[in-house]
Amino acid sequence: MIRLPFVLLFSAFLFSAGVYGVLARRNAVMVLMAIELMLNAVNVNLVAFSSSLHDVGGQIFALFVIAVAAAEVGIGLAIVILLFRNRASINVDEVNLLKW
Amino acid sequence: MTAQEYAFAVIAAVGSISAIAVVTARNVVHAALYLVVALLSVGATFLLLGAEFAGWVQILIYVGAIVILFLFGLMLTKAPIGRDTLDNTHRWVGLLVAAGVFAGLAFLIQDAFPLDAEPFEVFHGSTSVVGESMFRDFVLPFEAISFLLLAALIGAIVLARKDEGN
């Protein structure tokens, strides 16, 4: 027995912390960590609605989001390592080759 | 307040504090370790909501694999320690945007789901229920996600490999 809005507020807080991390961090790995927080907030919402609506579909989509997050971290860290090899820095505000 | 709500309050408090610590820590390794606590509290929330398979997958995949990947990433890219080198100069704008997002979401949530609503009976989606539904109703998305993982595996190897030719 649990009230749905409590869980949704926790999820909203995790998402906002992730938004702050993405906007305020310079280190690319820290930006990826903040993105993980946002994806986790999505998963909390999916599982909470799955539990309250008594439908297992939300849980399954949470599992899919976890798989996508794992793929995203693998590719993201490969890109970060490539960036470090080429620029000797992973500060996202110093990577401005495509900025006009 | 029911017993589950008290347990959830503790889990949510720990998770929220460690989420703040992840995005404000001055040491990158400390941030990764705070991320472990935040992900564990999300996994505990899943278990509390009756999603046992999602909860254990969360703990195994996130805490066991993704955080290790992050730690490897941090080790391979030596990052300076300290607030000025980790945060950019638009920190306050970011804080403003994040506070605005939270305020908007909180308003919408309490508008759609009143805080004094009836607590719901937790649905126990056991592993067998999840497996049956996944391989009966969600076979095509499952195959798509398998293909995505394969593509990500190959892509990560191609990207991170050292070019031997030049």
Chai-1 contact restraints between the chains, C-beta under 6 A:
chainA,res_idxA,chainB,res_idxB,connection_type,confidence,min_distance_angstrom,max_distance_angstrom,comment,restraint_id
A,M1,B,T2,contact,1.0,0.0,6.0,A-B,restraint_1
A,M1,B,Q4,contact,1.0,0.0,6.0,A-B,restraint_2
A,M1,B,P119,contact,1.0,0.0,6.0,A-B,restraint_3
A,I2,B,Q4,contact,1.0,0.0,6.0,A-B,restraint_4
A,I2,B,E5,contact,1.0,0.0,6.0,A-B,restraint_5
A,I2,B,F8,contact,1.0,0.0,6.0,A-B,restraint_6
A,I2,B,P119,contact,1.0,0.0,6.0,A-B,restraint_7
A,R3,B,A117,contact,1.0,0.0,6.0,A-B,restraint_8
A,R3,B,P119,contact,1.0,0.0,6.0,A-B,restraint_9
A,L4,B,F113,contact,1.0,0.0,6.0,A-B,restraint_10
A,P5,B,I109,contact,1.0,0.0,6.0,A-B,restraint_11
A,P5,B,F113,contact,1.0,0.0,6.0,A-B,restraint_12
A,P5,B,L115,contact,1.0,0.0,6.0,A-B,restraint_13
A,L8,B,I109,contact,1.0,0.0,6.0,A-B,restraint_14
A,L9,B,I109,contact,1.0,0.0,6.0,A-B,restraint_15
A,F10,B,A12,contact,1.0,0.0,6.0,A-B,restraint_16
A,A12,B,F102,contact,1.0,0.0,6.0,A-B,restraint_17
A,A12,B,L105,contact,1.0,0.0,6.0,A-B,restraint_18
A,A12,B,A106,contact,1.0,0.0,6.0,A-B,restraint_19
A,F13,B,S16,contact,1.0,0.0,6.0,A-B,restraint_20
A,L14,B,A19,contact,1.0,0.0,6.0,A-B,restraint_21
A,S16,B,A98,contact,1.0,0.0,6.0,A-B,restraint_22
A,S16,B,V101,contact,1.0,0.0,6.0,A-B,restraint_23
A,S16,B,F102,contact,1.0,0.0,6.0,A-B,restraint_24
A,A17,B,A19,contact,1.0,0.0,6.0,A-B,restraint_25
A,A17,B,I20,contact,1.0,0.0,6.0,A-B,restraint_26
A,A17,B,V23,contact,1.0,0.0,6.0,A-B,restraint_27
A,V19,B,A98,contact,1.0,0.0,6.0,A-B,restraint_28
A,V19,B,V101,contact,1.0,0.0,6.0,A-B,restraint_29
A,Y20,B,V23,contact,1.0,0.0,6.0,A-B,restraint_30
A,Y20,B,G94,contact,1.0,0.0,6.0,A-B,restraint_31
A,Y20,B,L95,contact,1.0,0.0,6.0,A-B,restraint_32
A,Y20,B,A98,contact,1.0,0.0,6.0,A-B,restraint_33
A,G21,B,V23,contact,1.0,0.0,6.0,A-B,restraint_34
A,L23,B,G94,contact,1.0,0.0,6.0,A-B,restraint_35
A,L23,B,V97,contact,1.0,0.0,6.0,A-B,restraint_36
A,A24,B,D87,contact,1.0,0.0,6.0,A-B,restraint_37
A,A24,B,R91,contact,1.0,0.0,6.0,A-B,restraint_38
A,A24,B,G94,contact,1.0,0.0,6.0,A-B,restraint_39
A,R26,B,N88,contact,1.0,0.0,6.0,A-B,restraint_40
A,N27,B,A79,contact,1.0,0.0,6.0,A-B,restraint_41
A,N27,B,L86,contact,1.0,0.0,6.0,A-B,restraint_42
A,V29,B,G73,contact,1.0,0.0,6.0,A-B,restraint_43
A,V29,B,L74,contact,1.0,0.0,6.0,A-B,restraint_44
A,M33,B,V22,contact,1.0,0.0,6.0,A-B,restraint_45
A,M33,B,L35,contact,1.0,0.0,6.0,A-B,restraint_46
A,A34,B,V23,contact,1.0,0.0,6.0,A-B,restraint_47
A,L37,B,A19,contact,1.0,0.0,6.0,A-B,restraint_48
A,N40,B,V42,contact,1.0,0.0,6.0,A-B,restraint_49
A,V44,B,V42,contact,1.0,0.0,6.0,A-B,restraint_50
A,V44,B,T45,contact,1.0,0.0,6.0,A-B,restraint_51
A,V47,B,F46,contact,1.0,0.0,6.0,A-B,restraint_52
A,V47,B,L49,contact,1.0,0.0,6.0,A-B,restraint_53
A,V47,B,A51,contact,1.0,0.0,6.0,A-B,restraint_54
A,V47,B,A54,contact,1.0,0.0,6.0,A-B,restraint_55
A,S51,B,L49,contact,1.0,0.0,6.0,A-B,restraint_56
A,S51,B,G50,contact,1.0,0.0,6.0,A-B,restraint_57
A,S51,B,V122,contact,1.0,0.0,6.0,A-B,restraint_58
A,S51,B,F123,contact,1.0,0.0,6.0,A-B,restraint_59
A,S52,B,F120,contact,1.0,0.0,6.0,A-B,restraint_60
A,H54,B,F123,contact,1.0,0.0,6.0,A-B,restraint_61
A,V56,B,G125,contact,1.0,0.0,6.0,A-B,restraint_62
A,V56,B,V129,contact,1.0,0.0,6.0,A-B,restraint_63
A,V56,B,V130,contact,1.0,0.0,6.0,A-B,restraint_64
A,V56,B,S133,contact,1.0,0.0,6.0,A-B,restraint_65
A,Q59,B,A51,contact,1.0,0.0,6.0,A-B,restraint_66
A,Q59,B,A54,contact,1.0,0.0,6.0,A-B,restraint_67
A,Q59,B,G125,contact,1.0,0.0,6.0,A-B,restraint_68
A,Q59,B,V130,contact,1.0,0.0,6.0,A-B,restraint_69
A,I60,B,M134,contact,1.0,0.0,6.0,A-B,restraint_70
A,I60,B,F138,contact,1.0,0.0,6.0,A-B,restraint_71
A,A62,B,A54,contact,1.0,0.0,6.0,A-B,restraint_72
A,L63,B,A54,contact,1.0,0.0,6.0,A-B,restraint_73
A,F64,B,I145,contact,1.0,0.0,6.0,A-B,restraint_74
A,I66,B,I61,contact,1.0,0.0,6.0,A-B,restraint_75
A,A67,B,I145,contact,1.0,0.0,6.0,A-B,restraint_76
A,A70,B,I61,contact,1.0,0.0,6.0,A-B,restraint_77
A,A71,B,L148,contact,1.0,0.0,6.0,A-B,restraint_78
A,A71,B,L149,contact,1.0,0.0,6.0,A-B,restraint_79
A,A71,B,A152,contact,1.0,0.0,6.0,A-B,restraint_80
A,V73,B,I66,contact,1.0,0.0,6.0,A-B,restraint_81
A,V73,B,L69,contact,1.0,0.0,6.0,A-B,restraint_82
A,G74,B,A152,contact,1.0,0.0,6.0,A-B,restraint_83
A,G74,B,A156,contact,1.0,0.0,6.0,A-B,restraint_84
A,I75,B,A152,contact,1.0,0.0,6.0,A-B,restraint_85
A,I75,B,G155,contact,1.0,0.0,6.0,A-B,restraint_86
A,I75,B,A156,contact,1.0,0.0,6.0,A-B,restraint_87
A,L77,B,L69,contact,1.0,0.0,6.0,A-B,restraint_88
A,L77,B,G73,contact,1.0,0.0,6.0,A-B,restraint_89
A,A78,B,A156,contact,1.0,0.0,6.0,A-B,restraint_90
A,A78,B,L159,contact,1.0,0.0,6.0,A-B,restraint_91
A,A78,B,A160,contact,1.0,0.0,6.0,A-B,restraint_92
A,V80,B,G73,contact,1.0,0.0,6.0,A-B,restraint_93
A,I81,B,L76,contact,1.0,0.0,6.0,A-B,restraint_94
A,I81,B,A160,contact,1.0,0.0,6.0,A-B,restraint_95
A,L82,B,L159,contact,1.0,0.0,6.0,A-B,restraint_96
A,F84,B,T77,contact,1.0,0.0,6.0,A-B,restraint_97
A,I90,B,T77,contact,1.0,0.0,6.0,A-B,restraint_98
A,D93,B,N88,contact,1.0,0.0,6.0,A-B,restraint_99
